[in-house]
Amino acid sequence: MTEKNKPKLLDHVRQIIRIKHYRLRTEESYMNWIKRSIFFHNKKHPIEMGEEKIGQFITYLAKNDKVFASTQN
């Protein structure tokens, strides 16, 4: 598959979520978290981020947004 034909990240995630028959609300939630993490890291594609960057986002959520541990997981 060429880069031109490759599905975009959010389209790909949405496709996988639907194959797994997750609820629409779960899909919306996952999409929101992915978008937030991308914007948190100045629109950097998640493939360019390692565990450290993801950890920074989760720490930010815990400290600043008071997100529950279950949501972070």
mmCIF file of the N, C-alpha and C atoms, coordinates in Angstrom:
data_MODEL
# 
_entry.id   MODEL 
# 
loop_
_atom_site.group_PDB 
_atom_site.id 
_atom_site.type_symbol 
_atom_site.label_atom_id 
_atom_site.label_alt_id 
_atom_site.label_comp_id 
_atom_site.label_asym_id 
_atom_site.label_entity_id 
_atom_site.label_seq_id 
_atom_site.pdbx_PDB_ins_code 
_atom_site.Cartn_x 
_atom_site.Cartn_y 
_atom_site.Cartn_z 
_atom_site.occupancy 
_atom_site.B_iso_or_equiv 
_atom_site.pdbx_formal_charge 
_atom_site.auth_seq_id 
_atom_site.auth_comp_id 
_atom_site.auth_asym_id 
_atom_site.auth_atom_id 
_atom_site.pdbx_PDB_model_num 
ATOM 1   N N  . MET A 1 1  ? 0.852   -1.182 0.000  1.00 0.00 ? 1  MET A N  1 
ATOM 2   C CA . MET A 1 1  ? 0.000   0.000  0.000  1.00 0.00 ? 1  MET A CA 1 
ATOM 3   C C  . MET A 1 1  ? 0.896   1.243  0.000  1.00 0.00 ? 1  MET A C  1 
ATOM 4   N N  . THR A 1 2  ? 0.649   2.169  -0.886 1.00 0.00 ? 2  THR A N  1 
ATOM 5   C CA . THR A 1 2  ? 1.451   3.382  -0.981 1.00 0.00 ? 2  THR A CA 1 
ATOM 6   C C  . THR A 1 2  ? 0.991   4.390  0.058  1.00 0.00 ? 2  THR A C  1 
ATOM 7   N N  . GLU A 1 3  ? 1.851   5.367  0.315  1.00 0.00 ? 3  GLU A N  1 
ATOM 8   C CA . GLU A 1 3  ? 1.505   6.421  1.268  1.00 0.00 ? 3  GLU A CA 1 
ATOM 9   C C  . GLU A 1 3  ? 0.222   7.131  0.862  1.00 0.00 ? 3  GLU A C  1 
ATOM 10  N N  . LYS A 1 4  ? 0.030   7.284  -0.440 1.00 0.00 ? 4  LYS A N  1 
ATOM 11  C CA . LYS A 1 4  ? -1.143  7.988  -0.939 1.00 0.00 ? 4  LYS A CA 1 
ATOM 12  C C  . LYS A 1 4  ? -2.432  7.225  -0.612 1.00 0.00 ? 4  LYS A C  1 
ATOM 13  N N  . ASN A 1 5  ? -2.378  5.907  -0.653 1.00 0.00 ? 5  ASN A N  1 
ATOM 14  C CA . ASN A 1 5  ? -3.558  5.083  -0.405 1.00 0.00 ? 5  ASN A CA 1 
ATOM 15  C C  . ASN A 1 5  ? -3.721  4.693  1.058  1.00 0.00 ? 5  ASN A C  1 
ATOM 16  N N  . LYS A 1 6  ? -2.716  4.958  1.856  1.00 0.00 ? 6  LYS A N  1 
ATOM 17  C CA . LYS A 1 6  ? -2.738  4.585  3.260  1.00 0.00 ? 6  LYS A CA 1 
ATOM 18  C C  . LYS A 1 6  ? -3.791  5.414  3.998  1.00 0.00 ? 6  LYS A C  1 
ATOM 19  N N  . PRO A 1 7  ? -4.640  4.759  4.820  1.00 0.00 ? 7  PRO A N  1 
ATOM 20  C CA . PRO A 1 7  ? -5.667  5.532  5.539  1.00 0.00 ? 7  PRO A CA 1 
ATOM 21  C C  . PRO A 1 7  ? -5.030  6.449  6.580  1.00 0.00 ? 7  PRO A C  1 
ATOM 22  N N  . LYS A 1 8  ? -5.666  7.579  6.802  1.00 0.00 ? 8  LYS A N  1 
ATOM 23  C CA . LYS A 1 8  ? -5.181  8.507  7.805  1.00 0.00 ? 8  LYS A CA 1 
ATOM 24  C C  . LYS A 1 8  ? -5.377  7.888  9.186  1.00 0.00 ? 8  LYS A C  1 
ATOM 25  N N  . LEU A 1 9  ? -4.607  8.361  10.139 1.00 0.00 ? 9  LEU A N  1 
ATOM 26  C CA . LEU A 1 9  ? -4.600  7.784  11.479 1.00 0.00 ? 9  LEU A CA 1 
ATOM 27  C C  . LEU A 1 9  ? -6.003  7.646  12.068 1.00 0.00 ? 9  LEU A C  1 
ATOM 28  N N  . LEU A 1 10 ? -6.747  8.734  12.129 1.00 0.00 ? 10 LEU A N  1 
ATOM 29  C CA . LEU A 1 10 ? -8.059  8.683  12.773 1.00 0.00 ? 10 LEU A CA 1 
ATOM 30  C C  . LEU A 1 10 ? -9.030  7.794  12.008 1.00 0.00 ? 10 LEU A C  1 
ATOM 31  N N  . ASP A 1 11 ? -8.928  7.785  10.699 1.00 0.00 ? 11 ASP A N  1 
ATOM 32  C CA . ASP A 1 11 ? -9.773  6.888  9.904  1.00 0.00 ? 11 ASP A CA 1 
ATOM 33  C C  . ASP A 1 11 ? -9.419  5.431  10.197 1.00 0.00 ? 11 ASP A C  1 
ATOM 34  N N  . HIS A 1 12 ? -8.137  5.169  10.330 1.00 0.00 ? 12 HIS A N  1 
ATOM 35  C CA . HIS A 1 12 ? -7.677  3.808  10.614 1.00 0.00 ? 12 HIS A CA 1 
ATOM 36  C C  . HIS A 1 12 ? -8.142  3.358  12.004 1.00 0.00 ? 12 HIS A C  1 
ATOM 37  N N  . VAL A 1 13 ? -7.995  4.223  12.983 1.00 0.00 ? 13 VAL A N  1 
ATOM 38  C CA . VAL A 1 13 ? -8.443  3.898  14.349 1.00 0.00 ? 13 VAL A CA 1 
ATOM 39  C C  . VAL A 1 13 ? -9.947  3.652  14.363 1.00 0.00 ? 13 VAL A C  1 
ATOM 40  N N  . ARG A 1 14 ? -10.687 4.527  13.703 1.00 0.00 ? 14 ARG A N  1 
ATOM 41  C CA . ARG A 1 14 ? -12.146 4.383  13.651 1.00 0.00 ? 14 ARG A CA 1 
ATOM 42  C C  . ARG A 1 14 ? -12.534 3.039  13.015 1.00 0.00 ? 14 ARG A C  1 
ATOM 43  N N  . GLN A 1 15 ? -11.839 2.660  11.972 1.00 0.00 ? 15 GLN A N  1 
ATOM 44  C CA . GLN A 1 15 ? -12.100 1.402  11.283 1.00 0.00 ? 15 GLN A CA 1 
ATOM 45  C C  . GLN A 1 15 ? -11.877 0.210  12.227 1.00 0.00 ? 15 GLN A C  1 
ATOM 46  N N  . ILE A 1 16 ? -10.789 0.224  12.958 1.00 0.00 ? 16 ILE A N  1 
ATOM 47  C CA . ILE A 1 16 ? -10.487 -0.865 13.893 1.00 0.00 ? 16 ILE A CA 1 
ATOM 48  C C  . ILE A 1 16 ? -11.532 -0.926 15.009 1.00 0.00 ? 16 ILE A C  1 
ATOM 49  N N  . ILE A 1 17 ? -11.898 0.231  15.543 1.00 0.00 ? 17 ILE A N  1 
ATOM 50  C CA . ILE A 1 17 ? -12.895 0.277  16.607 1.00 0.00 ? 17 ILE A CA 1 
ATOM 51  C C  . ILE A 1 17 ? -14.217 -0.320 16.130 1.00 0.00 ? 17 ILE A C  1 
ATOM 52  N N  . ARG A 1 18 ? -14.588 -0.010 14.908 1.00 0.00 ? 18 ARG A N  1 
ATOM 53  C CA . ARG A 1 18 ? -15.855 -0.533 14.375 1.00 0.00 ? 18 ARG A CA 1 
ATOM 54  C C  . ARG A 1 18 ? -15.779 -2.024 14.097 1.00 0.00 ? 18 ARG A C  1 
ATOM 55  N N  . ILE A 1 19 ? -14.626 -2.504 13.653 1.00 0.00 ? 19 ILE A N  1 
ATOM 56  C CA . ILE A 1 19 ? -14.457 -3.949 13.440 1.00 0.00 ? 19 ILE A CA 1 
ATOM 57  C C  . ILE A 1 19 ? -14.630 -4.684 14.764 1.00 0.00 ? 19 ILE A C  1 
ATOM 58  N N  . LYS A 1 20 ? -14.158 -4.063 15.843 1.00 0.00 ? 20 LYS A N  1 
ATOM 59  C CA . LYS A 1 20 ? -14.247 -4.679 17.169 1.00 0.00 ? 20 LYS A CA 1 
ATOM 60  C C  . LYS A 1 20 ? -15.615 -4.463 17.822 1.00 0.00 ? 20 LYS A C  1 
ATOM 61  N N  . HIS A 1 21 ? -16.508 -3.767 17.138 1.00 0.00 ? 21 HIS A N  1 
ATOM 62  C CA . HIS A 1 21 ? -17.880 -3.529 17.602 1.00 0.00 ? 21 HIS A CA 1 
ATOM 63  C C  . HIS A 1 21 ? -17.948 -2.776 18.927 1.00 0.00 ? 21 HIS A C  1 
ATOM 64  N N  . TYR A 1 22 ? -17.071 -1.795 19.091 1.00 0.00 ? 22 TYR A N  1 
ATOM 65  C CA . TYR A 1 22 ? -17.134 -0.963 20.285 1.00 0.00 ? 22 TYR A CA 1 
ATOM 66  C C  . TYR A 1 22 ? -18.329 -0.033 20.164 1.00 0.00 ? 22 TYR A C  1 
ATOM 67  N N  . ARG A 1 23 ? -18.798 0.445  21.276 1.00 0.00 ? 23 ARG A N  1 
ATOM 68  C CA . ARG A 1 23 ? -19.923 1.388  21.285 1.00 0.00 ? 23 ARG A CA 1 
ATOM 69  C C  . ARG A 1 23 ? -19.505 2.711  20.628 1.00 0.00 ? 23 ARG A C  1 
ATOM 70  N N  . LEU A 1 24 ? -20.472 3.410  20.098 1.00 0.00 ? 24 LEU A N  1 
ATOM 71  C CA . LEU A 1 24 ? -20.216 4.696  19.458 1.00 0.00 ? 24 LEU A CA 1 
ATOM 72  C C  . LEU A 1 24 ? -19.598 5.674  20.459 1.00 0.00 ? 24 LEU A C  1 
ATOM 73  N N  . ARG A 1 25 ? -20.079 5.653  21.671 1.00 0.00 ? 25 ARG A N  1 
ATOM 74  C CA . ARG A 1 25 ? -19.551 6.553  22.710 1.00 0.00 ? 25 ARG A CA 1 
ATOM 75  C C  . ARG A 1 25 ? -18.076 6.249  22.980 1.00 0.00 ? 25 ARG A C  1 
ATOM 76  N N  . THR A 1 26 ? -17.702 4.996  22.966 1.00 0.00 ? 26 THR A N  1 
ATOM 77  C CA . THR A 1 26 ? -16.305 4.611  23.158 1.00 0.00 ? 26 THR A CA 1 
ATOM 78  C C  . THR A 1 26 ? -15.463 5.134  21.997 1.00 0.00 ? 26 THR A C  1 
ATOM 79  N N  . GLU A 1 27 ? -15.969 4.977  20.788 1.00 0.00 ? 27 GLU A N  1 
ATOM 80  C CA . GLU A 1 27 ? -15.273 5.480  19.606 1.00 0.00 ? 27 GLU A CA 1 
ATOM 81  C C  . GLU A 1 27 ? -15.046 6.986  19.724 1.00 0.00 ? 27 GLU A C  1 
ATOM 82  N N  . GLU A 1 28 ? -16.083 7.704  20.081 1.00 0.00 ? 28 GLU A N  1 
ATOM 83  C CA . GLU A 1 28 ? -15.976 9.152  20.216 1.00 0.00 ? 28 GLU A CA 1 
ATOM 84  C C  . GLU A 1 28 ? -14.948 9.530  21.274 1.00 0.00 ? 28 GLU A C  1 
ATOM 85  N N  . SER A 1 29 ? -14.952 8.803  22.368 1.00 0.00 ? 29 SER A N  1 
ATOM 86  C CA . SER A 1 29 ? -14.012 9.063  23.447 1.00 0.00 ? 29 SER A CA 1 
ATOM 87  C C  . SER A 1 29 ? -12.577 8.812  23.005 1.00 0.00 ? 29 SER A C  1 
ATOM 88  N N  . TYR A 1 30 ? -12.331 7.681  22.360 1.00 0.00 ? 30 TYR A N  1 
ATOM 89  C CA . TYR A 1 30 ? -10.984 7.358  21.881 1.00 0.00 ? 30 TYR A CA 1 
ATOM 90  C C  . TYR A 1 30 ? -10.502 8.406  20.880 1.00 0.00 ? 30 TYR A C  1 
ATOM 91  N N  . MET A 1 31 ? -11.373 8.800  19.979 1.00 0.00 ? 31 MET A N  1 
ATOM 92  C CA . MET A 1 31 ? -10.992 9.789  18.977 1.00 0.00 ? 31 MET A CA 1 
ATOM 93  C C  . MET A 1 31 ? -10.633 11.119 19.648 1.00 0.00 ? 31 MET A C  1 
ATOM 94  N N  . ASN A 1 32 ? -11.401 11.497 20.644 1.00 0.00 ? 32 ASN A N  1 
ATOM 95  C CA . ASN A 1 32 ? -11.138 12.732 21.376 1.00 0.00 ? 32 ASN A CA 1 
ATOM 96  C C  . ASN A 1 32 ? -9.777  12.680 22.066 1.00 0.00 ? 32 ASN A C  1 
ATOM 97  N N  . TRP A 1 33 ? -9.472  11.562 22.731 1.00 0.00 ? 33 TRP A N  1 
ATOM 98  C CA . TRP A 1 33 ? -8.192  11.448 23.437 1.00 0.00 ? 33 TRP A CA 1 
ATOM 99  C C  . TRP A 1 33 ? -7.018  11.473 22.464 1.00 0.00 ? 33 TRP A C  1 
ATOM 100 N N  . ILE A 1 34 ? -7.178  10.835 21.328 1.00 0.00 ? 34 ILE A N  1 
ATOM 101 C CA . ILE A 1 34 ? -6.108  10.838 20.325 1.00 0.00 ? 34 ILE A CA 1 
ATOM 102 C C  . ILE A 1 34 ? -5.872  12.257 19.817 1.00 0.00 ? 34 ILE A C  1 
ATOM 103 N N  . LYS A 1 35 ? -6.944  12.951 19.506 1.00 0.00 ? 35 LYS A N  1 
ATOM 104 C CA . LYS A 1 35 ? -6.819  14.331 19.024 1.00 0.00 ? 35 LYS A CA 1 
ATOM 105 C C  . LYS A 1 35 ? -6.168  15.219 20.076 1.00 0.00 ? 35 LYS A C  1 
ATOM 106 N N  . ARG A 1 36 ? -6.593  15.069 21.322 1.00 0.00 ? 36 ARG A N  1 
ATOM 107 C CA . ARG A 1 36 ? -6.021  15.880 22.406 1.00 0.00 ? 36 ARG A CA 1 
ATOM 108 C C  . ARG A 1 36 ? -4.528  15.620 22.561 1.00 0.00 ? 36 ARG A C  1 
ATOM 109 N N  . SER A 1 37 ? -4.129  14.358 22.460 1.00 0.00 ? 37 SER A N  1 
ATOM 110 C CA . SER A 1 37 ? -2.702  14.047 22.612 1.00 0.00 ? 37 SER A CA 1 
ATOM 111 C C  . SER A 1 37 ? -1.893  14.622 21.457 1.00 0.00 ? 37 SER A C  1 
ATOM 112 N N  . ILE A 1 38 ? -2.455  14.593 20.259 1.00 0.00 ? 38 ILE A N  1 
ATOM 113 C CA . ILE A 1 38 ? -1.773  15.160 19.090 1.00 0.00 ? 38 ILE A CA 1 
ATOM 114 C C  . ILE A 1 38 ? -1.597  16.673 19.258 1.00 0.00 ? 38 ILE A C  1 
ATOM 115 N N  . PHE A 1 39 ? -2.644  17.352 19.680 1.00 0.00 ? 39 PHE A N  1 
ATOM 116 C CA . PHE A 1 39 ? -2.542  18.796 19.871 1.00 0.00 ? 39 PHE A CA 1 
ATOM 117 C C  . PHE A 1 39 ? -1.634  19.145 21.046 1.00 0.00 ? 39 PHE A C  1 
ATOM 118 N N  . PHE A 1 40 ? -1.644  18.331 22.094 1.00 0.00 ? 40 PHE A N  1 
ATOM 119 C CA . PHE A 1 40 ? -0.765  18.546 23.240 1.00 0.00 ? 40 PHE A CA 1 
ATOM 120 C C  . PHE A 1 40 ? 0.694   18.551 22.802 1.00 0.00 ? 40 PHE A C  1 
ATOM 121 N N  . HIS A 1 41 ? 1.024   17.712 21.838 1.00 0.00 ? 41 HIS A N  1 
ATOM 122 C CA . HIS A 1 41 ? 2.396   17.610 21.338 1.00 0.00 ? 41 HIS A CA 1 
ATOM 123 C C  . HIS A 1 41 ? 2.586   18.381 20.029 1.00 0.00 ? 41 HIS A C  1 
ATOM 124 N N  . ASN A 1 42 ? 1.878   19.497 19.920 1.00 0.00 ? 42 ASN A N  1 
ATOM 125 C CA . ASN A 1 42 ? 2.033   20.419 18.785 1.00 0.00 ? 42 ASN A CA 1 
ATOM 126 C C  . ASN A 1 42 ? 1.831   19.736 17.426 1.00 0.00 ? 42 ASN A C  1 
ATOM 127 N N  . LYS A 1 43 ? 0.786   18.966 17.345 1.00 0.00 ? 43 LYS A N  1 
ATOM 128 C CA . LYS A 1 43 ? 0.354   18.299 16.112 1.00 0.00 ? 43 LYS A CA 1 
ATOM 129 C C  . LYS A 1 43 ? 1.369   17.275 15.594 1.00 0.00 ? 43 LYS A C  1 
ATOM 130 N N  . LYS A 1 44 ? 2.117   16.693 16.490 1.00 0.00 ? 44 LYS A N  1 
ATOM 131 C CA . LYS A 1 44 ? 3.064   15.644 16.128 1.00 0.00 ? 44 LYS A CA 1 
ATOM 132 C C  . LYS A 1 44 ? 2.303   14.330 15.969 1.00 0.00 ? 44 LYS A C  1 
ATOM 133 N N  . HIS A 1 45 ? 2.598   13.599 14.918 1.00 0.00 ? 45 HIS A N  1 
ATOM 134 C CA . HIS A 1 45 ? 1.933   12.318 14.668 1.00 0.00 ? 45 HIS A CA 1 
ATOM 135 C C  . HIS A 1 45 ? 2.327   11.327 15.761 1.00 0.00 ? 45 HIS A C  1 
ATOM 136 N N  . PRO A 1 46 ? 1.375   10.562 16.289 1.00 0.00 ? 46 PRO A N  1 
ATOM 137 C CA . PRO A 1 46 ? 1.677   9.604  17.364 1.00 0.00 ? 46 PRO A CA 1 
ATOM 138 C C  . PRO A 1 46 ? 2.787   8.610  17.027 1.00 0.00 ? 46 PRO A C  1 
ATOM 139 N N  . ILE A 1 47 ? 2.963   8.304  15.757 1.00 0.00 ? 47 ILE A N  1 
ATOM 140 C CA . ILE A 1 47 ? 4.016   7.356  15.382 1.00 0.00 ? 47 ILE A CA 1 
ATOM 141 C C  . ILE A 1 47 ? 5.406   7.924  15.707 1.00 0.00 ? 47 ILE A C  1 
ATOM 142 N N  . GLU A 1 48 ? 5.497   9.249  15.800 1.00 0.00 ? 48 GLU A N  1 
ATOM 143 C CA . GLU A 1 48 ? 6.760   9.912  16.119 1.00 0.00 ? 48 GLU A CA 1 
ATOM 144 C C  . GLU A 1 48 ? 6.998   10.004 17.629 1.00 0.00 ? 48 GLU A C  1 
ATOM 145 N N  . MET A 1 49 ? 5.998   9.630  18.419 1.00 0.00 ? 49 MET A N  1 
ATOM 146 C CA . MET A 1 49 ? 6.097   9.740  19.871 1.00 0.00 ? 49 MET A CA 1 
ATOM 147 C C  . MET A 1 49 ? 6.436   8.383  20.477 1.00 0.00 ? 49 MET A C  1 
ATOM 148 N N  . GLY A 1 50 ? 7.248   8.431  21.487 1.00 0.00 ? 50 GLY A N  1 
ATOM 149 C CA . GLY A 1 50 ? 7.565   7.220  22.224 1.00 0.00 ? 50 GLY A CA 1 
ATOM 150 C C  . GLY A 1 50 ? 6.791   7.193  23.533 1.00 0.00 ? 50 GLY A C  1 
ATOM 151 N N  . GLU A 1 51 ? 7.131   6.245  24.370 1.00 0.00 ? 51 GLU A N  1 
ATOM 152 C CA . GLU A 1 51 ? 6.465   6.118  25.666 1.00 0.00 ? 51 GLU A CA 1 
ATOM 153 C C  . GLU A 1 51 ? 6.607   7.381  26.499 1.00 0.00 ? 51 GLU A C  1 
ATOM 154 N N  . GLU A 1 52 ? 7.747   8.035  26.392 1.00 0.00 ? 52 GLU A N  1 
ATOM 155 C CA . GLU A 1 52 ? 7.987   9.241  27.190 1.00 0.00 ? 52 GLU A CA 1 
ATOM 156 C C  . GLU A 1 52 ? 6.967   10.334 26.866 1.00 0.00 ? 52 GLU A C  1 
ATOM 157 N N  . LYS A 1 53 ? 6.727   10.543 25.584 1.00 0.00 ? 53 LYS A N  1 
ATOM 158 C CA . LYS A 1 53 ? 5.766   11.576 25.169 1.00 0.00 ? 53 LYS A CA 1 
ATOM 159 C C  . LYS A 1 53 ? 4.349   11.234 25.621 1.00 0.00 ? 53 LYS A C  1 
ATOM 160 N N  . ILE A 1 54 ? 3.991   9.977  25.511 1.00 0.00 ? 54 ILE A N  1 
ATOM 161 C CA . ILE A 1 54 ? 2.665   9.546  25.945 1.00 0.00 ? 54 ILE A CA 1 
ATOM 162 C C  . ILE A 1 54 ? 2.546   9.730  27.457 1.00 0.00 ? 54 ILE A C  1 
ATOM 163 N N  . GLY A 1 55 ? 3.624   9.392  28.168 1.00 0.00 ? 55 GLY A N  1 
ATOM 164 C CA . GLY A 1 55 ? 3.647   9.589  29.615 1.00 0.00 ? 55 GLY A CA 1 
ATOM 165 C C  . GLY A 1 55 ? 3.483   11.049 29.997 1.00 0.00 ? 55 GLY A C  1 
ATOM 166 N N  . GLN A 1 56 ? 4.086   11.944 29.232 1.00 0.00 ? 56 GLN A N  1 
ATOM 167 C CA . GLN A 1 56 ? 3.949   13.379 29.494 1.00 0.00 ? 56 GLN A CA 1 
ATOM 168 C C  . GLN A 1 56 ? 2.492   13.817 29.374 1.00 0.00 ? 56 GLN A C  1 
ATOM 169 N N  . PHE A 1 57 ? 1.819   13.304 28.359 1.00 0.00 ? 57 PHE A N  1 
ATOM 170 C CA . PHE A 1 57 ? 0.412   13.659 28.162 1.00 0.00 ? 57 PHE A CA 1 
ATOM 171 C C  . PHE A 1 57 ? -0.441  13.125 29.312 1.00 0.00 ? 57 PHE A C  1 
ATOM 172 N N  . ILE A 1 58 ? -0.208  11.909 29.716 1.00 0.00 ? 58 ILE A N  1 
ATOM 173 C CA . ILE A 1 58 ? -0.981  11.308 30.814 1.00 0.00 ? 58 ILE A CA 1 
ATOM 174 C C  . ILE A 1 58 ? -0.716  12.052 32.121 1.00 0.00 ? 58 ILE A C  1 
ATOM 175 N N  . THR A 1 59 ? 0.530   12.421 32.353 1.00 0.00 ? 59 THR A N  1 
ATOM 176 C CA . THR A 1 59 ? 0.869   13.195 33.553 1.00 0.00 ? 59 THR A CA 1 
ATOM 177 C C  . THR A 1 59 ? 0.171   14.546 33.522 1.00 0.00 ? 59 THR A C  1 
ATOM 178 N N  . TYR A 1 60 ? 0.170   15.173 32.366 1.00 0.00 ? 60 TYR A N  1 
ATOM 179 C CA . TYR A 1 60 ? -0.529  16.455 32.211 1.00 0.00 ? 60 TYR A CA 1 
ATOM 180 C C  . TYR A 1 60 ? -2.010  16.299 32.557 1.00 0.00 ? 60 TYR A C  1 
ATOM 181 N N  . LEU A 1 61 ? -2.631  15.254 32.052 1.00 0.00 ? 61 LEU A N  1 
ATOM 182 C CA . LEU A 1 61 ? -4.045  15.026 32.331 1.00 0.00 ? 61 LEU A CA 1 
ATOM 183 C C  . LEU A 1 61 ? -4.295  14.861 33.831 1.00 0.00 ? 61 LEU A C  1 
ATOM 184 N N  . ALA A 1 62 ? -3.439  14.095 34.479 1.00 0.00 ? 62 ALA A N  1 
ATOM 185 C CA . ALA A 1 62 ? -3.604  13.837 35.909 1.00 0.00 ? 62 ALA A CA 1 
ATOM 186 C C  . ALA A 1 62 ? -3.434  15.113 36.735 1.00 0.00 ? 62 ALA A C  1 
ATOM 187 N N  . LYS A 1 63 ? -2.438  15.914 36.380 1.00 0.00 ? 63 LYS A N  1 
ATOM 188 C CA . LYS A 1 63 ? -2.140  17.111 37.165 1.00 0.00 ? 63 LYS A CA 1 
ATOM 189 C C  . LYS A 1 63 ? -3.066  18.284 36.862 1.00 0.00 ? 63 LYS A C  1 
ATOM 190 N N  . ASN A 1 64 ? -3.314  18.514 35.588 1.00 0.00 ? 64 ASN A N  1 
ATOM 191 C CA . ASN A 1 64 ? -4.039  19.726 35.188 1.00 0.00 ? 64 ASN A CA 1 
ATOM 192 C C  . ASN A 1 64 ? -5.527  19.527 34.950 1.00 0.00 ? 64 ASN A C  1 
ATOM 193 N N  . ASP A 1 65 ? -5.898  18.391 34.413 1.00 0.00 ? 65 ASP A N  1 
ATOM 194 C CA . ASP A 1 65 ? -7.311  18.157 34.101 1.00 0.00 ? 65 ASP A CA 1 
ATOM 195 C C  . ASP A 1 65 ? -8.001  17.289 35.142 1.00 0.00 ? 65 ASP A C  1 
ATOM 196 N N  . LYS A 1 66 ? -7.245  16.815 36.125 1.00 0.00 ? 66 LYS A N  1 
ATOM 197 C CA . LYS A 1 66 ? -7.783  15.973 37.196 1.00 0.00 ? 66 LYS A CA 1 
ATOM 198 C C  . LYS A 1 66 ? -8.536  14.767 36.640 1.00 0.00 ? 66 LYS A C  1 
ATOM 199 N N  . VAL A 1 67 ? -7.945  14.139 35.625 1.00 0.00 ? 67 VAL A N  1 
ATOM 200 C CA . VAL A 1 67 ? -8.550  12.976 34.975 1.00 0.00 ? 67 VAL A CA 1 
ATOM 201 C C  . VAL A 1 67 ? -8.352  11.759 35.876 1.00 0.00 ? 67 VAL A C  1 
ATOM 202 N N  . PHE A 1 68 ? -9.404  10.957 36.022 1.00 0.00 ? 68 PHE A N  1 
ATOM 203 C CA . PHE A 1 68 ? -9.355  9.766  36.865 1.00 0.00 ? 68 PHE A CA 1 
ATOM 204 C C  . PHE A 1 68 ? -8.394  8.728  36.296 1.00 0.00 ? 68 PHE A C  1 
ATOM 205 N N  . ALA A 1 69 ? -7.837  7.917  37.174 1.00 0.00 ? 69 ALA A N  1 
ATOM 206 C CA . ALA A 1 69 ? -6.888  6.872  36.764 1.00 0.00 ? 69 ALA A CA 1 
ATOM 207 C C  . ALA A 1 69 ? -7.520  5.905  35.761 1.00 0.00 ? 69 ALA A C  1 
ATOM 208 N N  . SER A 1 70 ? -8.797  5.590  35.943 1.00 0.00 ? 70 SER A N  1 
ATOM 209 C CA . SER A 1 70 ? -9.461  4.655  35.015 1.00 0.00 ? 70 SER A CA 1 
ATOM 210 C C  . SER A 1 70 ? -9.519  5.235  33.604 1.00 0.00 ? 70 SER A C  1 
ATOM 211 N N  . THR A 1 71 ? -9.687  6.539  33.512 1.00 0.00 ? 71 THR A N  1 
ATOM 212 C CA . THR A 1 71 ? -9.688  7.197  32.196 1.00 0.00 ? 71 THR A CA 1 
ATOM 213 C C  . THR A 1 71 ? -8.298  7.193  31.607 1.00 0.00 ? 71 THR A C  1 
ATOM 214 N N  . GLN A 1 72 ? -7.299  7.410  32.413 1.00 0.00 ? 72 GLN A N  1 
ATOM 215 C CA . GLN A 1 72 ? -5.918  7.418  31.937 1.00 0.00 ? 72 GLN A CA 1 
ATOM 216 C C  . GLN A 1 72 ? -5.526  6.043  31.387 1.00 0.00 ? 72 GLN A C  1 
ATOM 217 N N  . ASN A 1 73 ? -5.997  5.006  32.044 1.00 0.00 ? 73 ASN A N  1 
ATOM 218 C CA . ASN A 1 73 ? -5.677  3.652  31.582 1.00 0.00 ? 73 ASN A CA 1 
ATOM 219 C C  . ASN A 1 73 ? -6.267  3.426  30.215 1.00 0.00 ? 73 ASN A C  1 
# 
